[in-house]
């Protein structure tokens, strides 16, 4: 049995002109296996926006997600987090004293 991707956190660059982040989030959320999408604008330049895109679901198809982003004029700059398996595993919190 193949382990499925449950969460992806991506650093994405999108042109300022083109689909809004609302449109991008709705398009990504419509993909099979995706249950939720969170997009946060990190930086705006003259021509581009840098976004933090978090996608959660039970079985995210990374290739289809990447293809959808490219269709929307977006480029994945980096993959900042991947969670795979039967359940979501959160990073342990370390207390600083």
Secondary structure, DSSP 8 states (H G I E B T S, - for coil): ----EEEEEEEEEEESSSS-HHHHHHHHHTSTTEEEEEEEEEEE-SSEEEEEEEEEEEEE-HHHHHHHHHHTTEEEEEEEEEEESSS----------
